[in-house]
Amino acid sequence: MPTYDYECQTCGHQFEAKQSMKDPHLTDCPQQDCAGPVKRKIGAGAGFIFKGTGFYITDYRSDSYKAAKKKDSESSSASASTSTTASTSSTPSAPPAKTSTAA
């Protein structure tokens, strides 16, 4: 339920009220000695409130995007494992020895 800010036009008292969007606006000040009219103030609102561990852009991707991403990750992991086995199977060669020419 949204919270609305009100201000009394007579005494200046400001207060908040939780109301449904369908409820009518409040009209009277809640202070005991004041029965002046109140006006609902315009507020920025809360906007989005994210709760929990987090929100990621990939949470709501389409099925076609997920399938393409899975295919891409499988092909990249397969090529990475092939290059890793190729580099470990060959023996490293020693650098060529330098020969000095004395004159």
N, C-alpha and C positions, 0 to 999 in steps of 0.2 A: 504494500500500500504506500502511495507517495506521501511525502511530508510537504506541507505548504506553509509558507511564512505569511503572517498577517501583521498589520500595524493599525493601531487605533488612530482614528483621525482627530479625536478629542484630546486624549492624554498622551499619545505617542508610545503607548505600551506595545512592545513587539513580542510575538509568541509564534510557536509552531503548532500545527495540528496535523495529525495523520488522518487522511480522508481518502475514500475511494474517489476515482475520477468521476463517478456518476453522482456523488453527493453534492448537494447545493453548497455554495460558498457560505462561510460564516458571516453573520451580519452584526452581532453585538460583541462588545469588549468583555472579556472574562473577568476584569477587575471588579471588585465589589462596589466601589463608589462611582464607577464610571459605566455608563450604558451607551457610550458613543458608538458610532458606526466604525466598522473595521474594513480595511481594504486589503485584498490579497496581493502580496508583492510578487513580482516576477523574479524567479530564481533560475540559476543556470542548470539545476538538477544534478543528479549524480552521474549520469552517463552510464558507462559500462563499469561494472565491478567484477573483476576476475577473482575467483576464489579457487583454491586448490593448488596443485603442484605447478601448473602453468598452462599456457595456451600457445599452441604452435600453429603456424599457417598451414602445415600439412595435415592438420586434424580433419579438415573437411574437403579434401581433394577428391576429384572424380575417380571412378573405377578405371577409366582409360589411362589417366595419369599414373595411378598406382601400378598398373600393369607395365607401362613403359619404364617406370623407375625401377621396378623389380628386374626387368629384362636388362636394363643398363647396368645395374649393380652386379648381376650375375656375369655378364660379359666382362666387366672390368675386373672382377675377382678372378675369373678364369685366366685372363691374360696376365694378371699379376702373379698367379701361381706358376704359370708356364715360364715366365721370365726368371722367377726365383729359382726354379729347378735347373734351368739352363745355366745360370751363373754359378751355381754351387757344384754342378757336375764337371765343369771344366777346371783344370788345374791352373793356377796362376803361374805365368812365366816370369822368370827372373829378368830384371832389366839387363840390357847388354853391357858387357864390361867395357870400360873406356881404355883405349890403348893410347899410350903416349908416344909421340914421335920425338926422339931426341936428335938434335942436329949437330 
